[in-house]
Amino acid sequence: MSIPSLNMRDFGLDYEAYFRPRDLTISDSGNNLQVFIPGKEPQKLTSTNLKHHILSRDLPGKEMPITIQVLIHPDHWCPICTANVTHVKDCLDNMQAIFLNRRLQERRFLIRSRKNILYHCAMDAVSSYEVFYSTEAFHFSGQRAWLDMLTPHLRPTIHTVLELGCGQGELLALVMRSLGATGGGPRLGVGVDASYAAIADCAVRYPHLRWAHSPCEDFIDKLLARAEEVSAIPPRFDLILDKTGMTAIPDFPTAFALLKKLSYCLAPGGRYIYMASPGFYERRYADKALWPLSWLEICQRVFPHARCLGSNGALLYEFANEPLPARNA
C-alpha cells in the first residue's frame, strides 16, 4: 500500500472509478464514512475495522495485496470541510505503517538466510530507503536506459563488477547479462546498498549475483582491510558503477578521502563509472552539498584520468588510475 498523499487523482474521482476492480470501498456518502465489502454489511470506518478486514484477510477470495477504492464527495475537498479526508488519511497512514513494519520484519529474516548475501550491517533505524523500497512499485525502464548508455563501454575484458548503491539490483543484473553475452568465461557481480529491503529483493531476484547490506563507505573499508565478511570476493574490480550511490556526502574532505579509497579498489586497467540525472537529484536531494556536479569535480582531483561518456540529459563519466583506452578498444 502506498499512500504518499491524498490528492483527488489518488481516488479516481471520475465515472470510470466506480467500475474498477477493488476488494473494499471506503465512501463518505451522506457524510458518513463507511467501509463496504462485497457480500457484507457496511461498517463505520475506523483504523481498527480497517486493520481487522485487511490483516485477517476478511475479504471474499482474496490474498494480499488488496485494492482499496476511496470515494469522497467533491464538496468535502473544500478548505473548510476536510474532516472526512483527514480521517481517511489517518486510517490509511496507520495501515501503511503496519504493512511497512511487517514487510521489513520479513525482509530482516530473509537477508539473514540468503547465502548470496555477503553480510548485513547492524542498522536498526528505519530509513527513508526502507520506506521507499518497501512501499513503492519500482519501475525498471530507467535502468534499461542506463544500460543502453553503458553498453558501448562494456569491454569483454571486464570480469568483476561492483555497483555502489545498487538499489534493487536491476542495473547490475542487466550489465552482467550484457557482459555474459560477449563470452570470456565466468564473471562476478557484486551489489552494495544501505537498504536491507532493497538487498533482500536483490537476493531473491538475482541469486547468481552477490549482495551486501552496508553503507558504501563501510563496504570499501572492508574491501581494503580484507575483512572476513568480504573474503569470498576479490579486493579489486575491473568496473565499479556508481549511479549516485555515494554522493550524499556532507563535505568535500570526506568525499575526497572516500574516493581516494575507492581508487585503490580498481584492478589494473579498471574503471569507475559515475552516472547521474542532474534534474532528478537536484529536486530530490537539493540539501546535499555535493550533488552531483561537485562530485565530478572531486573525482577529477582523485583520478588522474577521466572522460565524459555522455551528457545528453544525463551525466556519464569514467575515471581510471591508468590512461584510458580508445573508445572502442
C-alpha positions, 0 to 999 in steps of 0.5 A: 500500500502506498499512500504518499498523499491524498490528492483527488487523482489518488481516488479516481474521482471520475465515472470510470472509478466506480467500475474498477476492480477493488476488494473494499470501498471506503465512501463518505456518502451522506457524510458518513464514512463507511467501509463496504465489502462485497457480500457484507454489511457496511461498517463505520470506518475506523483504523481498527475495522480497517486493520481487522478486514485487511490483516485477517484477510476478511475479504471474499477470495482474496490474498494480499495485496488488496485494492482499496477504492476511496470515494469522497464527495467533491464538496468535502475537498473544500478548505473548510470541510476536510474532516472526512479526508483527514480521517481517511488519511489517518486510517490509511497512514496507520495501515501503511505503517503496519504493512511497512513494519511487517514487510521489513520484519520479513525482509530482516529474516530473509537477508539473514538466510540468503547465502548470496548475501555477503553480510548485513550491517547492524542498522536498526533505524528505519530509513527513508530507503526502507520506506521507499523500497518497501512501499513503492512499485519500482519501475525498471525502464530507467535502468534499461536506459542506463544500460543502453548508455553503458553498453558501448563501454562494456569491454569483454575484458571486464570480469568483476563488477561492483555497483555502489548503491545498487538499489534493487539490483536491476542495473547490475543484473542487466550489465552482467547479462550484457557482459555474459553475452560477449563470452570470456568465461565466468564473471562476478557481480557484486551489489552494495546498498544501505537498504536491507529491503532493497538487498533482500529483493536483490537476493531473491531476484538475482541469486547468481549475483552477490549482495551486501547490506552496508553503507558504501563507505563501510563496504570499501573499508572492508574491501581494503582491510580484507575483512572476513565478511568480504573474503569470498570476493576479490579486493579489486574490480575491473568496473565499479558503477556508481549511479549516485550511490555515494554522493550524499556526502556532507563535505568535500574532505570526506568525499575526497578521502572516500574516493581516494579509497575507492581508487585503490579498489580498481584492478589494473586497467579498471574503471569507475563509472559515475552516472547521474540525472542532474534534474532528478537529484537536484529536486530530490536531494537539493540539501546535499552539498555535493550533488552531483556536479561537485562530485565530478569535480572531486573525482577529477582531483582523485583520478588522474584520468577521466572522460565524459561518456555522455551528457545528453540529459544525463551525466556519464563519466569514467575515471581510471588510475591508468590512461584510458583506452580508445573508445572502442578498444 
